[in-house]
Amino acid sequence: MSKPGTIEPVLLTSTRVTTFQGPRLLTGASGFFFERDTRLYLVTSGHVLLDAKNGHHPDRLEIELHTNTFNLTLTTAFSILLYRDGKSIWRQGSDTGGAVDVAVIELERGALPERCALHAFTPGHLQASLADIEIGSPLLVVGFPLGFHDTLHHLPVVRLACVASSFGVRFQGQGYFLTDARTHRGTSGAPVLMRDPTPGSARAALPWKLLGIHSSRVDMGDRDRAQDEALGLNCAWYADILMTLTEA
């Protein structure tokens, strides 16, 4: 049995996402919670919900929710239909560089378990000044690589990362920056975090800055697969897109 005081709240911001087409299980991914005003959202990568290029067309997803604040071994699967009246229910945006691989789904609070134990990031966790983030700054990626996690307490694992491109500069003109981290399939949709350096922030429940949403690994298309290792770089979409996607 786990008590709230022994679990870092940041581990309850993320949830395992499983996609289905009818009864058929398709893929596993990561997601996290974002709250704006009184509205609660699930955030994940856009390609988790629809990837026409690769024939990925789920019609439903499930997330895992803790149902007991004092016993984290107790969870339930919360199912979300992705279409209503033939229309997708998620929001996904674009900018001057094209489509942004981030999607949000608003969650009905009344439909959630009564004793749902989760933590959500808010607009206050977004980084206001992009120039304050230095290249090489240490980061955390909180997710479910290959679906791996604490299967007893249903908690994610964390990968260490760092900022690998100039933060605030749109890499290759796209709305993301690069991170240097070892990642795997299943990490798509995970939050990319930096410890909040603001004085006094350590006393907050979530003393973190939400910098981005992990999307995919980045590699050289012409890399010699026999001689050259993968770059080990990833793209993380700037988290300020959430302010656009969660507008009332």
TORNUNU-391944 format. One record per residue (C-alpha): residue in three letters; x negated, y, z. Coordinates in Angstrom, 2 decimals. Layout:
! TORNUNU-391944
Ala, X, Y, Z
...
END
This chain:
! TORNUNU-391944
Met, 0.00, 0.00, 0.00
Ser, -1.29, 3.46, -0.92
Lys, -0.57, 6.62, 1.00
Pro, -0.28, 10.00, -0.76
Gly, -3.27, 11.36, 1.12
Thr, -5.55, 8.71, -0.39
Ile, -4.57, 9.37, -4.01
Glu, -5.82, 12.41, -5.88
Pro, -2.76, 14.17, -7.34
Val, -4.46, 14.49, -10.75
Leu, -4.01, 10.72, -11.20
Leu, -0.24, 11.20, -10.97
Thr, -0.20, 13.74, -13.80
Ser, -0.79, 11.06, -16.45
Thr, 1.35, 8.16, -17.58
Arg, 0.96, 5.16, -19.83
Val, 2.93, 5.50, -23.07
Thr, 4.12, 2.44, -25.00
Thr, 5.86, 2.74, -28.37
Phe, 8.45, 0.38, -29.83
Gln, 10.36, -0.17, -33.04
Gly, 13.50, -1.88, -31.90
Pro, 12.36, -4.70, -29.60
Arg, 8.90, -4.87, -31.20
Leu, 6.00, -3.41, -29.24
Leu, 3.79, -1.22, -31.43
Thr, 1.06, 0.70, -29.63
Gly, -0.19, 1.99, -26.30
Ala, -1.27, 5.56, -25.65
Ser, -1.59, 8.17, -22.92
Gly, 0.53, 11.13, -21.91
Phe, 0.91, 13.67, -19.12
Phe, 3.49, 15.94, -17.53
Phe, 3.82, 19.68, -18.08
Glu, 6.32, 21.89, -16.25
Arg, 7.47, 25.32, -17.35
Asp, 10.04, 27.18, -15.31
Thr, 12.47, 24.41, -14.35
Arg, 11.86, 22.25, -17.42
Leu, 9.71, 19.13, -17.38
Tyr, 7.97, 17.76, -20.47
Leu, 6.05, 14.70, -21.51
Val, 3.01, 15.63, -23.59
Thr, 1.19, 13.24, -25.91
Ser, -0.39, 13.18, -29.36
Gly, 1.85, 13.73, -32.36
His, 0.53, 10.63, -34.15
Val, 1.69, 8.49, -31.21
Leu, 5.31, 9.33, -32.12
Leu, 4.95, 9.31, -35.91
Asp, 2.06, 8.40, -38.18
Ala, 3.54, 7.93, -41.65
Lys, 0.12, 7.58, -43.25
Asn, -0.54, 4.41, -41.26
Gly, 3.04, 3.13, -41.31
His, 3.67, 3.89, -37.63
His, 7.38, 4.65, -37.14
Pro, 8.49, 3.97, -33.56
Asp, 12.06, 4.72, -32.55
Arg, 11.57, 4.49, -28.79
Leu, 8.87, 4.86, -26.18
Glu, 8.48, 3.88, -22.58
Ile, 6.54, 5.62, -19.84
Glu, 5.69, 4.19, -16.45
Leu, 6.89, 6.13, -13.41
His, 6.14, 5.62, -9.75
Thr, 9.31, 5.23, -7.72
Asn, 7.92, 5.37, -4.18
Thr, 5.74, 8.13, -2.81
Phe, 4.21, 5.88, -0.16
Asn, 3.82, 2.65, -2.14
Leu, 2.27, 3.16, -5.56
Thr, 2.72, -0.49, -6.47
Leu, 6.40, 0.27, -7.10
Thr, 7.10, 1.58, -10.60
Thr, 9.74, 1.51, -13.28
Ala, 9.72, 1.73, -17.06
Phe, 11.53, 4.85, -18.27
Ser, 12.78, 4.53, -21.86
Ile, 13.11, 7.47, -24.25
Leu, 14.85, 7.28, -27.62
Leu, 12.91, 9.31, -30.17
Tyr, 15.83, 10.15, -32.45
Arg, 19.27, 11.59, -31.84
Asp, 21.80, 11.79, -34.68
Gly, 19.00, 10.96, -37.08
Lys, 16.78, 13.83, -35.91
Ser, 13.56, 13.58, -33.93
Ile, 13.81, 14.85, -30.35
Trp, 10.19, 15.91, -29.92
Arg, 8.62, 19.25, -30.71
Gln, 5.43, 19.46, -32.71
Gly, 3.79, 22.61, -33.94
Ser, 1.42, 23.95, -36.54
Asp, -0.89, 26.92, -36.88
Thr, -2.91, 28.59, -39.60
Gly, -5.06, 25.48, -39.90
Gly, -2.11, 23.14, -40.44
Ala, -0.35, 20.58, -38.27
Val, -1.33, 20.35, -34.60
Asp, -1.55, 16.79, -33.28
Val, 0.33, 17.54, -30.05
Ala, 3.96, 16.70, -29.27
Val, 6.22, 17.40, -26.30
Ile, 9.47, 15.76, -25.24
Glu, 11.69, 17.43, -22.66
Leu, 12.66, 15.03, -19.87
Glu, 16.08, 15.12, -18.22
Arg, 15.33, 15.47, -14.53
Gly, 18.67, 13.97, -13.59
Ala, 17.81, 10.78, -15.44
Leu, 14.49, 10.27, -13.64
Pro, 14.24, 7.95, -10.62
Glu, 15.40, 9.67, -7.44
Arg, 12.05, 9.28, -5.69
Cys, 9.91, 9.81, -8.76
Ala, 6.31, 10.50, -7.72
Leu, 4.54, 12.63, -10.30
His, 2.57, 15.84, -10.61
Ala, 2.81, 18.23, -13.54
Phe, 0.53, 20.88, -14.96
Thr, 2.00, 24.36, -15.43
Pro, 1.16, 27.45, -17.50
Gly, -1.00, 28.50, -14.56
His, -3.34, 25.60, -15.32
Leu, -4.10, 26.89, -18.83
Gln, -7.36, 28.73, -19.41
Ala, -6.65, 32.42, -19.91
Ser, -10.08, 33.50, -21.17
Leu, -11.56, 31.13, -23.72
Ala, -14.92, 32.93, -23.56
Asp, -15.41, 31.80, -19.94
Ile, -15.93, 28.15, -20.92
Glu, -19.56, 27.38, -21.70
Ile, -20.74, 24.71, -24.08
Gly, -21.78, 21.64, -22.11
Ser, -19.24, 22.29, -19.33
Pro, -18.29, 19.03, -17.59
Leu, -14.81, 17.66, -18.30
Leu, -12.55, 14.77, -17.34
Val, -10.30, 12.79, -19.70
Val, -7.54, 11.08, -17.71
Gly, -5.88, 8.24, -19.59
Phe, -5.43, 4.60, -20.50
Pro, -8.21, 3.47, -22.88
Leu, -7.12, 0.25, -24.60
Gly, -4.32, 0.24, -22.03
Phe, -6.86, -0.38, -19.26
His, -5.81, 0.93, -15.83
Asp, -5.27, -0.02, -12.21
Thr, -2.52, -2.58, -12.80
Leu, -1.74, -2.86, -9.08
His, -1.19, 0.84, -8.39
His, -0.44, 1.73, -12.02
Leu, -2.97, 4.56, -12.12
Pro, -5.08, 5.82, -15.05
Val, -8.86, 5.84, -15.25
Val, -11.13, 8.80, -15.94
Arg, -13.86, 9.32, -18.50
Leu, -16.55, 11.95, -18.03
Ala, -16.99, 14.31, -20.97
Cys, -18.43, 17.71, -21.82
Val, -17.58, 20.56, -24.16
Ala, -19.46, 19.72, -27.37
Ser, -18.59, 22.70, -29.59
Ser, -18.20, 26.41, -29.01
Phe, -15.06, 26.72, -26.90
Gly, -12.60, 29.20, -28.36
Val, -13.95, 28.68, -31.89
Arg, -11.63, 26.55, -34.00
Phe, -13.83, 23.68, -35.15
Gln, -13.74, 23.41, -38.96
Gly, -10.90, 25.95, -38.86
Gln, -8.63, 23.55, -36.96
Gly, -6.98, 24.19, -33.60
Tyr, -9.28, 21.93, -31.62
Phe, -12.70, 21.80, -30.00
Leu, -15.05, 18.84, -29.67
Thr, -15.81, 16.79, -26.59
Asp, -18.67, 14.37, -26.01
Ala, -17.24, 11.29, -24.31
Arg, -16.87, 7.57, -24.70
Thr, -13.25, 7.02, -25.68
His, -11.12, 4.21, -27.08
Arg, -7.74, 3.63, -28.68
Gly, -5.04, 4.30, -26.13
Thr, -6.61, 7.55, -24.96
Ser, -4.62, 9.61, -27.46
Gly, -2.50, 12.15, -25.59
Ala, -4.67, 12.27, -22.46
Pro, -5.28, 15.63, -20.75
Val, -8.77, 17.10, -21.00
Leu, -9.56, 18.87, -17.73
Met, -12.18, 21.07, -16.12
Arg, -12.50, 21.75, -12.41
Asp, -11.02, 25.19, -11.66
Pro, -13.89, 27.48, -10.59
Thr, -11.56, 30.16, -9.21
Pro, -12.32, 30.91, -5.53
Gly, -9.77, 29.22, -3.29
Ser, -8.51, 26.89, -6.03
Ala, -9.87, 23.83, -4.19
Arg, -6.95, 24.16, -1.77
Ala, -4.40, 23.84, -4.59
Ala, -2.66, 20.53, -5.25
Leu, -4.14, 20.42, -8.77
Pro, -7.44, 22.38, -8.76
Trp, -7.97, 21.82, -12.50
Lys, -7.83, 23.75, -15.74
Leu, -5.97, 22.04, -18.59
Leu, -8.21, 22.79, -21.57
Gly, -6.97, 20.37, -24.20
Ile, -5.15, 17.25, -25.33
His, -7.35, 14.39, -26.55
Ser, -6.41, 13.28, -30.04
Ser, -8.98, 11.10, -31.77
Arg, -12.62, 10.28, -32.28
Val, -14.63, 12.26, -34.85
Asp, -17.21, 10.59, -37.06
Met, -19.14, 11.02, -40.29
Gly, -17.34, 9.49, -43.24
Asp, -20.60, 8.62, -44.97
Arg, -22.32, 7.18, -41.88
Asp, -24.35, 4.04, -42.56
Arg, -22.41, 1.51, -40.47
Ala, -25.43, -0.80, -40.31
Gln, -28.03, 1.76, -39.20
Asp, -26.19, 4.65, -37.56
Glu, -24.18, 4.56, -34.36
Ala, -20.89, 6.42, -34.11
Leu, -21.25, 10.05, -33.09
Gly, -19.32, 9.61, -29.84
Leu, -17.49, 12.90, -30.41
Asn, -13.76, 13.57, -30.10
Cys, -11.30, 16.31, -30.96
Ala, -9.21, 17.92, -28.23
Trp, -6.47, 20.31, -29.30
Tyr, -6.38, 23.57, -27.38
Ala, -3.79, 23.29, -24.61
Asp, -2.37, 26.78, -25.17
Ile, -0.23, 25.22, -27.95
Leu, 1.98, 24.03, -25.08
Met, 3.20, 27.58, -24.53
Thr, 4.59, 27.57, -28.07
Leu, 6.05, 24.07, -27.89
Thr, 7.83, 24.67, -24.57
Glu, 9.50, 27.96, -25.38
Ala, 13.17, 27.87, -24.39
END
